[in-house]
Amino acid sequence: MLPVLGVLVLALCGLLVFGLVTARVGVLAVVIGVLAALVPVGLVTAAFLWVDRWEPEPAKLLLLAFFWGACIATITALLINSTAEAVGDLWLGDGNGNKFSAVVSAPLVEEAAKGAFVLLVFWRRRSEFDGVVDGIVYAGFSAAGFAFVENIYYFGRAFAESGFGDGTSAGVLAAFVLRGVLSPFTHPLFATLTGIGIGLAASASNRQVRILAPLGGYLCAVLLHALWNGAAVLGGSKAFLNVYFLIMVPMFLGVAWLVVLQRRREQRIVAAALPDMVAARWIARSEVDLLASLSGRREWRKQAKRQSGRRAAKEVGRYQTSVTELAFLRRTPVDSEEAMARQDELLTVLRSSRAEAVRLAEQSTGG
């Protein structure tokens, strides 16, 4: 019943968020907001799928991460931030609650809510969590869902207040340029810092690192988020542009550089493991070159699709993914009971996918 309960909670949170946004800006504004928000969310999710090419995470977990961010994280942040805003008005005077919520409450609550899913995967589905790249991908999808709903509200509110905009008022087009063009990666960037911390913990053997790395990543995410919100709420346009160009852009480039390094590291891990897999007769020697690069894997799937159909290409993809996961598993001590069980599971997937791909190939050629 746990999966059913989870789906019900997600659906309830989604309905609450949709109802609250609609009540604030109206149905037509929500429709405009959804259409405008589809563009940046498509760009963001495509980027994280590109990051995840060597060892694609289960589609259902990525979808769950997105809906977690869009529903659970959003409704949690909305309730707590609204309360913080009311408390801020009482403590600091009317009109200051919004600033308190934006600079203090929102960074603390939103980064915790988005990062909670990554931590949940790390805790409950340890076999699907191999390192920094996985932390970045899960955090990115959770943040993409959160940003999608937030953009719907902001775009919808801009349309409700000023329409599409003109020379004298900033409407939905101006909001789209600011949030959809100049800063579509802000929420994912904050969340990936938490994801990097959890990813470092996943590959660390030291207990202190396993505790401090996620906490450090979360604190960095909170500080960067607070700085961004503070520049927008407390600073003027000059302060905002300084934060954008001097901090946010370099941070984004730094994370992108880290992703490239991690992808190369993953390729080296796989390439180094392939000869041992050949010796163990898990894979054929003729497959080494095809499995050692993303381009080789892509061409193999394309060829399987041309010759034997979509199902065969899918089975080849499962085969390739199982090879990658077996390569990553070599970093775990082989005498570990958990590692041995995971190895047996992956070998079962590897052999069944290979057998099915061969069967479909023979069927398509009439062999």
Disulfide bonds with the S-S distance in Angstrom:
none
